[in-house]
């Protein structure tokens, strides 16, 4: 029987409690064997100075998931051609992990622009998609394809942007990120300048 893997991609800049809780909820709701929190590599064509280096963001995700049983930090896209398109990632994963079936976990904001994704129709044919709610991005469930589901998860109101702003203003982030992530950020003086 194939292992069921949820792919939860993002920049995780930085990873926070919202990401971890959401991954946990989706793993349980859809009986996934694992959720891979796939850290998106820096797009060389879109240099974002607020974006920490790939390895730094990956390490923060590893620290955040240290005590999670079914959620793992994943650097798979670091080793693929860039920019990394979801279609290319899925094809490569299917080749490297033939014993796994993949479920794409995306936010409702991404679903709104999904029709613009590279090979979006092929992605729909290839795997199940689970959409998680995002504030300001309603999803009409009557128009969803049969293999696309809207998850009944809580909308967790934490954002990486807000965390970066708080750090740059010298404000507390204790309730927003795991302690190990907070220590890592503070020790390395990350996000001090916005």
Buried (B, 14 or more C-beta within 10 A) or exposed (E): EEEBBBBBBBBBBBBBBBBBBBBBBBBEBBEBBBBBBBBBBBEEEEEEEEBBEBEBBBBBBBBBBEEBEBBBBBBBBBEBEBBBBBBBBBBBBBEEBEEBBBBBBBBBBBBBEBEEBEBEEEBBEBBBBBBBBBEEBEBEEEEBEEEBBBBEBEEBEBEBEBBBEBBEEEEEBEEBBBEBBBEBBEEEEBBEEE
